[in-house]
Structures are given as structure tokens and as C-alpha cells.
Amino acid sequence: MRDTATIIPFPEPNYFGDCPQCGRNDGYLNIGQVHVYVCHRHRTRWEVGMNLFDSWRHETEADWRRNAARIAHYRDVDPRHRGPVAAGG
């Protein structure tokens, strides 16, 4: 079976946090209106909210079932957030 889950990158890196193990993320999946960021390498996931982005409106219930199945065995974590960037750099 071919993996067809759609990973959607966010334009501002790390805004919604990163994997606490590696400090990266692989974008987010939608499960209904809920947006879930993931790290496939460490099989971690964290929910960032619902209906923040309209991408879920362009997906089907079959897409959401595939997305949920793909990350069903992932561990829920608290994401790592980077500190604020100092002014001027």
C-alpha cells in the first residue's frame, strides 16, 4: 500500500514547536479539523489546534482516516519551542 498522507509544511519554521528529541518537525497532518505536527524519525506527534488552517477543508474523511492510521502508533509529546530571536539577528 502506498503512503498517501499529505504532510503540509508551515511557512514559518518551528512556530508550532519541534520534536523534543531532534528539534525538527515534518509538518502537519489534518485529522478532521485538528492539526497534528509530527516527527516521523522519532514517531512523535503534538496537536497544535483546530481549524487554524483551511487545508482540512480540501481533504476527505478517507484522507483523515489515512492520516490517523499513519500516526496511530506515534507518541504524544510536548513540543520543544525555541526561544525568541534577538533583535538584529
C-alpha positions as CSV (number, residue, x, y, z in Angstrom):
1,M,0.0,0.0,0.0
2,R,1.4,3.4,-1.0
3,D,1.5,6.1,1.7
4,T,-0.7,8.9,0.5
5,A,-1.0,11.0,3.7
6,T,-0.3,14.6,2.9
7,I,2.2,16.4,5.1
8,I,1.8,20.2,5.0
9,P,4.8,22.4,5.8
10,F,4.2,25.6,7.7
11,P,5.8,28.7,6.2
12,E,7.4,29.9,9.4
13,P,9.7,27.1,10.7
14,N,9.3,26.0,14.3
15,Y,6.3,28.3,15.1
16,F,4.3,25.4,16.4
17,G,7.2,23.6,18.0
18,D,9.5,20.7,17.2
19,C,10.2,17.2,18.2
20,P,11.8,17.2,21.7
21,Q,14.3,14.6,20.6
22,C,15.8,16.2,17.4
23,G,14.4,19.8,17.3
24,R,12.8,19.4,13.9
25,N,9.3,18.6,12.5
26,D,8.0,17.1,9.3
27,G,5.0,19.4,9.0
28,Y,1.4,18.6,10.0
29,L,-1.4,16.3,9.2
30,N,-5.0,17.0,9.4
31,I,-7.4,14.7,11.2
32,G,-10.7,16.4,10.6
33,Q,-10.3,20.0,11.8
34,V,-7.4,19.0,14.1
35,H,-3.9,19.8,13.0
36,V,-1.2,17.5,14.3
37,Y,2.6,18.2,13.8
38,V,4.8,15.1,13.5
39,C,8.4,13.9,13.5
40,H,8.5,10.6,11.6
41,R,12.0,9.8,12.6
42,H,11.1,9.7,16.3
43,R,7.4,8.8,15.8
44,T,6.3,11.8,17.9
45,R,3.2,14.0,17.4
46,W,1.6,17.0,19.0
47,E,-1.7,18.7,18.4
48,V,-1.5,22.5,17.7
49,G,-5.1,23.3,17.4
50,M,-8.1,23.0,15.3
51,N,-9.4,25.0,12.3
52,L,-6.3,27.2,12.3
53,F,-5.6,26.5,8.7
54,D,-8.2,25.8,6.0
55,S,-6.3,22.9,4.5
56,W,-8.6,20.4,6.2
57,R,-11.5,21.7,4.1
58,H,-9.8,20.3,1.0
59,E,-9.4,16.8,2.3
60,T,-11.9,13.9,2.6
61,E,-12.8,11.7,5.5
62,A,-10.7,9.0,3.8
63,D,-7.7,11.3,3.9
64,W,-8.3,11.8,7.7
65,R,-8.6,8.1,8.3
66,R,-5.2,7.5,6.4
67,N,-3.6,10.3,8.4
68,A,-4.9,9.0,11.7
69,A,-3.7,5.4,10.8
70,R,-0.3,6.7,9.8
71,I,0.4,8.3,13.2
72,A,-1.7,6.0,15.4
73,H,1.5,4.4,16.9
74,Y,3.2,7.8,17.4
75,R,3.8,9.1,20.9
76,D,2.1,12.3,22.0
77,V,4.7,14.8,23.3
78,D,5.1,18.4,24.4
79,P,6.9,20.1,21.6
80,R,10.2,21.9,22.1
81,H,9.9,25.6,21.4
82,R,12.9,27.8,20.5
83,G,13.5,31.0,22.4
84,P,12.8,34.4,20.8
85,V,15.2,35.6,18.3
86,A,17.3,38.6,19.5
87,A,16.6,41.9,17.7
88,G,19.0,42.5,14.9
89,G,19.8,38.9,14.3
